[in-house]
Amino acid sequence: MPNLANLPVADLQAGTANWSGQGYIDGLKMQWVSATALTVSSGAAFIPALNKCLPVPGAIAKTGLALTASTWYHVYLWLNAGVPDIEIVTTAPAAAYNGTARAKTGDTSRRYVGSVLTDGAGSIASFKQSGNLIMYTTFTGSAPYRVLSNGAAMTTTNVSCAACIPITSQLASIVIFNSDSSASMIIGDPDGSNNMLGLPGNPATRLFAPQTLNSSQQFNYSYQSAPSSGLYVDVHGYVYER
């Protein structure tokens, strides 16, 4: 793919439906500003309905947001009366139309940029973005980030991360604590890969690891013998596709 950042704007806007850059996106990094404010950085992205790449010469800020509590919101780039703008709505992105690129479900004039989560008060959960990695900077030792609390299953059991991992992610950053001092456990991917053996617990030990998820944002776990106390898993972040 050519380095589109070095192309004139006119060339960026002259895309065609069979151009290999239909999935192109650059920059457009989300920045948490406050509980009611979000900024998306400058960049560019191909917009399917426009059949061209839309340059975004400066950051786009949204302030004074009044959002519903405990809800996923999805951020889209669009052309608003000739001016690049972002839309923050609950409508999820559709399946990828090219590679990992997505548009808003039912509206290909909106190109998917990312997702943000609100807490029980409707505030945007604080985070930092690096590339396609999102790391929460809020407290993650309770729901919805604590996705398993004192789990003690001895048969393979699925655990959902969907409350804190968007539908565009199948890779979580998790912290594991096995509070049992003698029983070991296994964490894995319901699709049958990435099994990880957890050793008996130690009060001072936490295991930080990437964990693959299935398409429903689930992992699974099981103890290898009956535990006297259980497993705790906290989600600290995720890698997503766009």
Secondary structure as the mmCIF struct_conf table of DSSP 4:
data_model
#
loop_
_struct_conf.conf_type_id
_struct_conf.id
_struct_conf.beg_label_comp_id
_struct_conf.beg_label_asym_id
_struct_conf.beg_label_seq_id
_struct_conf.end_label_comp_id
_struct_conf.end_label_asym_id
_struct_conf.end_label_seq_id
HELX_RH_3T_P HELX_RH_3T_P1 LEU A 4 ASN A 6
BEND BEND1 LEU A 7 LEU A 7
HELX_RH_AL_P HELX_RH_AL_P1 VAL A 9 LEU A 12
TURN_TY1_P TURN_TY1_P1 GLN A 13 ALA A 14
TURN_TY1_P TURN_TY1_P2 ALA A 17 ASN A 18
TURN_TY1_P TURN_TY1_P3 SER A 20 GLY A 23
STRN STRN1 ILE A 25 GLY A 27
STRN STRN2 MET A 30 SER A 34
TURN_TY1_P TURN_TY1_P4 ALA A 35 THR A 36
STRN STRN3 ALA A 37 VAL A 40
BEND BEND2 SER A 42 SER A 42
STRN STRN4 GLY A 43 ILE A 47
TURN_TY1_P TURN_TY1_P5 PRO A 48 ASN A 51
STRN STRN5 LYS A 52 VAL A 56
BEND BEND3 GLY A 58 GLY A 58
STRN STRN6 ILE A 60 LYS A 62
BEND BEND4 GLY A 64 GLY A 64
TURN_TY1_P TURN_TY1_P6 ALA A 69 SER A 70
STRN STRN7 TRP A 72 ASN A 80
TURN_TY1_P TURN_TY1_P7 ALA A 81 GLY A 82
STRN STRN8 VAL A 83 VAL A 89
BEND BEND5 THR A 90 THR A 90
HELX_LH_PP_P HELX_LH_PP_P1 THR A 91 ALA A 92
STRN STRN9 PRO A 93 PRO A 93
BEND BEND6 ALA A 95 ALA A 95
BEND BEND7 TYR A 97 TYR A 97
STRN STRN10 ASN A 98 ASN A 98
TURN_TY1_P TURN_TY1_P8 GLY A 99 THR A 100
STRN STRN11 ALA A 101 ALA A 101
STRN STRN12 ALA A 103 LYS A 104
TURN_TY1_P TURN_TY1_P9 THR A 105 GLY A 106
STRN STRN13 ASP A 107 LEU A 117
STRN STRN14 THR A 118 THR A 118
TURN_TY1_P TURN_TY1_P10 GLY A 120 ALA A 121
BEND BEND8 GLY A 122 GLY A 122
HELX_LH_PP_P HELX_LH_PP_P2 SER A 123 SER A 123
STRN STRN15 ILE A 124 ILE A 124
HELX_LH_PP_P HELX_LH_PP_P3 ALA A 125 SER A 126
STRN STRN16 PHE A 127 SER A 130
TURN_TY1_P TURN_TY1_P11 GLY A 131 ASN A 132
STRN STRN17 LEU A 133 TYR A 136
BEND BEND9 THR A 138 THR A 138
BEND BEND10 GLY A 141 SER A 142
TURN_TY1_P TURN_TY1_P12 ALA A 143 TYR A 145
STRN STRN18 ARG A 146 GLY A 151
BEND BEND11 MET A 154 THR A 155
STRN STRN19 THR A 157 SER A 160
TURN_TY1_P TURN_TY1_P13 ALA A 162 CYS A 164
BEND BEND12 ILE A 165 ILE A 165
TURN_TY1_P TURN_TY1_P14 ILE A 167 THR A 168
STRN STRN20 SER A 169 ASN A 178
BEND BEND13 SER A 181 SER A 182
STRN STRN21 MET A 185 GLY A 188
TURN_TY1_P TURN_TY1_P15 PRO A 190 ASP A 191
BEND BEND14 GLY A 192 GLY A 192
STRN STRN22 MET A 196 GLY A 198
HELX_LH_PP_P HELX_LH_PP_P4 LEU A 199 GLY A 201
TURN_TY1_P TURN_TY1_P16 PRO A 203 ALA A 204
STRN STRN23 LEU A 207 THR A 212
TURN_TY1_P TURN_TY1_P17 SER A 215 SER A 216
BEND BEND15 GLN A 217 GLN A 217
STRN STRN24 GLN A 218 TYR A 223
BEND BEND16 GLN A 224 SER A 225
BEND BEND17 SER A 228 SER A 229
STRN STRN25 LEU A 231 TYR A 240
#
